[in-house]
Amino acid sequence: MPHPEQSVPPLGASAGVDGVLSRMRALDAALPPQDGIAVFNRVYLAVAEEADRHIGTGRFGAPRAGVALDVRFAERYLAAVDAAAADRRPPACWRPLFQLRRHPGVRPLQFALAGVNAHIGHDLALAVVDACRSLGCEPAELEDEFDRVGDLLVALEERVREDLMPGPDLLRIADPLTHLLGSWSLERAREATWSAARALWALRRLPDVAGEFTDRLDAAVGFAGRMLLTPLPDRPDGAGPA
């Protein structure tokens, strides 16, 4: 079965913010609404558009650095989409979401959080290194921009939970979804990502070690994503997954 995103032109090497947003809007139009990638893309697009407005109004203290990090970050996600559409293996952190994107036992909230996990836990660390290379700076010089991106990610998680969280009458303490939600923390993920970015930058002159570190980071984030995407049984009311 062909991927709907095959009809969307791949991201250009120098797409910039407008190109990234255009690509995400095209994906939103091309993918079936219940597709797991579509669920994540929808909430990510809303937050990316908000980030673009913030950059345009000067909320980012260093616009060039903020744009560089924002674009490099989004490009990592879109490169994974391109890889899957071309029947190539996306990074391990994204594979569970692409493999389970149509599973009827996985709820929309799980799809969205698995995407957030992959994008923060793996992509953001590598995006910091990408941006440092392109700007010729140290990670410490991007820390303010990293923190602002982190604030936007908090908004992303809040939007995910607000839009996709089942109501309190369905989210019982015994519901497996309650357990899954409690097993992942955005704040812990942000802290680990900043540490990983600094470590990767320190290892940049040791490519073999840096490559091994990146592979292990990718695999660990992918393992967490697979846990978040555990198919859940139908709700006790017989209504099926939320």
C-alpha positions as CSV (number, residue, x, y, z in Angstrom):
1,M,0.0,0.0,0.0
2,P,1.6,3.3,-1.0
3,H,2.2,6.0,1.6
4,P,0.0,9.0,1.1
5,E,3.0,11.2,1.9
6,Q,4.6,10.0,-1.3
7,S,2.5,12.6,-3.1
8,V,4.1,15.4,-1.0
9,P,7.4,16.8,-2.5
10,P,10.4,16.1,-0.2
11,L,11.8,18.9,1.9
12,G,14.4,21.0,0.2
13,A,17.9,21.2,1.6
14,S,17.5,25.0,2.3
15,A,13.8,25.1,2.9
16,G,13.8,27.5,5.8
17,V,10.8,28.1,8.1
18,D,8.4,28.7,5.3
19,G,9.4,25.4,3.6
20,V,9.1,23.4,6.8
21,L,5.6,24.8,7.5
22,S,4.5,24.3,3.9
23,R,5.7,20.6,4.0
24,M,3.8,20.0,7.3
25,R,0.6,21.6,5.9
26,A,0.9,19.3,2.8
27,L,1.3,16.3,5.1
28,D,-1.8,17.4,7.0
29,A,-3.8,17.5,3.8
30,A,-2.5,14.2,2.4
31,L,-2.7,11.9,5.4
32,P,-5.9,10.2,6.7
33,P,-6.9,12.0,10.0
34,Q,-6.6,8.8,12.1
35,D,-3.1,7.9,10.8
36,G,-0.6,8.1,13.7
37,I,1.7,10.4,11.8
38,A,-1.2,12.6,10.9
39,V,-2.1,12.9,14.6
40,F,1.4,14.0,15.6
41,N,1.8,16.2,12.6
42,R,-1.4,18.1,13.3
43,V,-0.4,19.1,16.8
44,Y,3.2,19.8,15.8
45,L,2.1,22.0,12.9
46,A,-0.1,24.1,15.3
47,V,2.9,24.7,17.6
48,A,5.3,25.3,14.7
49,E,3.0,28.0,13.4
50,E,2.9,29.6,16.8
51,A,6.8,29.4,17.0
52,D,7.0,31.2,13.6
53,R,4.7,34.0,14.9
54,H,7.0,34.3,18.0
55,I,10.1,34.6,15.8
56,G,8.3,37.2,13.6
57,T,7.4,39.4,16.6
58,G,10.9,39.2,18.1
59,R,10.2,36.9,21.0
60,F,13.3,35.0,20.2
61,G,16.2,37.0,21.5
62,A,18.6,35.9,18.7
63,P,16.4,35.5,15.6
64,R,19.1,33.9,13.5
65,A,20.0,31.3,16.1
66,G,16.3,30.7,16.9
67,V,15.4,30.1,13.3
68,A,18.4,27.9,12.7
69,L,17.5,25.6,15.7
70,D,13.8,25.6,14.8
71,V,14.4,24.6,11.2
72,R,17.1,22.0,11.9
73,F,14.7,20.5,14.5
74,A,11.7,20.2,12.2
75,E,13.9,18.9,9.4
76,R,14.8,15.9,11.5
77,Y,11.2,14.9,11.7
78,L,10.5,15.5,8.1
79,A,13.6,13.5,7.1
80,A,12.1,10.6,8.9
81,V,8.8,11.0,7.0
82,D,10.7,11.1,3.7
83,A,12.7,7.9,4.6
84,A,9.5,6.0,5.4
85,A,7.8,7.2,2.3
86,A,10.7,6.0,0.2
87,D,10.7,2.6,2.0
88,R,14.0,3.4,3.8
89,R,14.4,2.8,7.5
90,P,13.8,6.0,9.5
91,P,15.8,6.5,12.7
92,A,15.0,3.9,15.4
93,C,13.3,6.5,17.6
94,W,10.6,7.0,14.8
95,R,10.2,3.4,13.7
96,P,7.6,2.4,16.3
97,L,5.3,5.2,15.3
98,F,5.6,4.4,11.6
99,Q,5.1,0.7,12.2
100,L,2.0,1.2,14.4
101,R,0.5,4.3,12.8
102,R,-2.6,2.4,11.7
103,H,-3.0,0.0,14.7
104,P,-6.6,0.1,15.9
105,G,-5.6,-0.6,19.5
106,V,-3.4,2.5,19.8
107,R,-5.2,5.7,20.9
108,P,-4.5,9.1,19.3
109,L,-3.0,10.4,22.5
110,Q,-0.4,7.6,22.3
111,F,0.5,8.5,18.7
112,A,1.0,12.1,19.6
113,L,3.1,11.5,22.7
114,A,5.3,8.9,20.9
115,G,6.0,11.6,18.3
116,V,6.9,14.1,20.9
117,N,9.2,11.5,22.6
118,A,11.0,10.8,19.3
119,H,11.3,14.5,18.4
120,I,12.5,15.7,21.7
121,G,14.6,12.7,22.9
122,H,16.5,12.3,19.7
123,D,15.9,15.0,17.1
124,L,16.4,18.0,19.3
125,A,19.8,16.9,20.6
126,L,21.0,16.4,17.0
127,A,19.4,19.7,15.9
128,V,21.4,21.6,18.5
129,V,24.6,20.1,17.1
130,D,23.4,20.8,13.5
131,A,22.7,24.4,14.5
132,C,26.0,24.9,16.2
133,R,27.9,23.6,13.2
134,S,26.0,25.9,10.8
135,L,26.3,29.0,13.1
136,G,29.9,28.3,14.2
137,C,29.0,28.5,17.9
138,E,29.1,26.4,21.1
139,P,26.0,24.8,22.6
140,A,26.1,27.2,25.5
141,E,25.4,30.1,23.1
142,L,22.2,28.3,22.0
143,E,21.0,27.6,25.5
144,D,18.5,30.5,25.6
145,E,17.1,29.3,22.2
146,F,17.0,25.7,23.5
147,D,15.0,26.9,26.5
148,R,12.5,28.8,24.4
149,V,12.1,25.8,22.1
150,G,11.5,23.8,25.3
151,D,8.8,26.2,26.4
152,L,7.1,25.7,23.0
153,L,7.3,21.9,23.5
154,V,5.5,22.4,26.8
155,A,2.8,24.1,24.8
156,L,2.8,21.1,22.4
157,E,2.4,18.6,25.2
158,E,-0.4,20.7,26.8
159,R,-2.1,20.9,23.4
160,V,-1.8,17.1,23.0
161,R,-3.3,16.4,26.4
162,E,-6.0,19.0,26.0
163,D,-7.1,17.9,22.5
164,L,-6.6,14.1,22.8
165,M,-6.9,13.2,26.5
166,P,-10.0,11.1,27.2
167,G,-12.5,12.6,29.7
168,P,-12.3,11.9,33.4
169,D,-15.2,9.4,33.1
170,L,-13.1,7.3,30.8
171,L,-9.6,7.8,32.2
172,R,-9.9,5.6,35.3
173,I,-7.0,4.9,37.6
174,A,-7.1,1.3,36.3
175,D,-7.0,2.3,32.7
176,P,-3.7,1.2,31.1
177,L,-3.5,4.6,29.4
178,T,-3.2,6.3,32.8
179,H,-0.2,4.1,33.5
180,L,1.4,5.0,30.2
181,L,0.9,8.7,30.7
182,G,2.7,8.5,34.1
183,S,5.7,6.7,32.6
184,W,7.0,9.6,30.5
185,S,7.9,13.2,31.5
186,L,8.6,16.1,29.1
187,E,10.7,17.8,31.7
188,R,13.0,14.8,32.2
189,A,13.2,14.4,28.4
190,R,14.3,18.1,28.0
191,E,17.0,17.7,30.6
192,A,18.3,14.5,29.1
193,T,18.3,16.1,25.6
194,W,20.4,19.1,26.7
195,S,22.9,16.7,28.3
196,A,23.0,14.6,25.1
197,A,23.5,17.6,22.9
198,R,26.5,18.8,25.0
199,A,28.0,15.3,25.0
200,L,27.6,15.0,21.2
201,W,29.3,18.4,20.7
202,A,32.2,17.4,22.9
203,L,32.5,14.1,20.9
204,R,32.5,15.8,17.5
205,R,36.2,15.2,16.9
206,L,35.7,11.5,17.8
207,P,33.3,10.4,15.0
208,D,33.3,6.7,15.9
209,V,32.4,7.4,19.5
210,A,29.9,10.1,18.6
211,G,28.3,7.7,16.1
212,E,28.0,5.0,18.7
213,F,26.6,7.5,21.2
214,T,24.0,8.7,18.6
215,D,23.0,5.1,17.8
216,R,22.4,4.2,21.4
217,L,20.5,7.4,22.0
218,D,18.3,6.6,19.0
219,A,17.7,3.1,20.2
220,A,16.8,4.1,23.8
221,V,14.3,6.8,22.6
222,G,12.8,4.2,20.2
223,F,12.4,1.7,23.1
224,A,10.5,4.4,25.1
225,G,8.3,5.1,22.1
226,R,7.4,1.5,21.6
227,M,6.3,1.3,25.2
228,L,4.1,4.5,24.7
229,L,2.5,2.8,21.7
230,T,1.5,-0.4,23.5
231,P,-1.8,-1.4,22.0
232,L,-4.5,-1.1,24.7
233,P,-7.7,-3.2,25.2
234,D,-11.1,-1.8,24.5
235,R,-12.6,0.3,27.3
236,P,-14.9,-1.4,29.7
237,D,-17.9,0.4,28.2
238,G,-17.3,-1.5,25.0
239,A,-16.7,1.7,23.0
240,G,-13.3,0.6,21.8
241,P,-10.1,2.7,22.0
242,A,-10.5,6.5,22.6
